[in-house]
Amino acid sequence: MRRLTEIAPGVLVATSSYDQTTTTVVVGPSGCLLIDPAVTLAELAQLVVELRERDIRPVAAWSTHPHWDHVLWARGLGAAPRYATPAAVRVTETQRVELTRETQRAAPGHDFSVLARLTPLDAPAIPWDGPEAHVIVHDGHAPGHGAVFLPATGMLVAGDMCSDVEIPLLDLDAADPLGDYRTGLELLASVPGVRQVVPGHGHVGDADEFRRRLTADAAYLDALAFGQPLGDPRLTAGSPEWLAGIHQKQLRYVRMPGS
Ligand SMILES: [Zn+2]
């Protein structure tokens, strides 16, 4: 895992060796807001050390959505309140066994007593003493998916949306996966003043890149819905097999919903 890199004043990110997962640290006066700390046991241990070295302890945390790679924690990160949307917390509570299993399979050794111990937050912003952190909630990708926008720096921490390495991954258990995803994209597109986008997986992009990804994601959804052949650059020969697998699954779904 690369060490934390400052991408804007007081905003640091680290990228995991697992699926290019992003950890975001927002520095405030009394500590930091930690978003989606990830992924492997060693990487979280390194995060603990690095935050200690920088003398910034987590005072609040946010999980963007209820998938195992976004609800991780290590005891060394402390006991700050860890928030997520109420819908996301409901999912983690009902799927705790599955979350634990998936975590153990993909990133073994984690302390499950701190996995997904989340507090539901039904508010437009994360309560903490640092830079304003607005929450943008939709159901694209997962129920109660909450992106975070930091108006002071124009940072959009997008969760598992707007990725340069992953196609839109739909929540196929939802009643209207395509509609939910489109609503999510529209909500993100309507945020004024985005200067950089921080995806849950992939690379940080500037404002132009943010717009390009929104367009690419909308184009993917359209092509999927109309069953057109896709030339999405994220589905090239070099992309991971599981991603192509999900694409096939999504194609099957739009051809025959509920199958
Ligand atoms: Zn993810």
Residues whose N, C-alpha, C, O or C-beta is under 5 A from the ligand:
A	BS01	ZN	D69 D160 G200
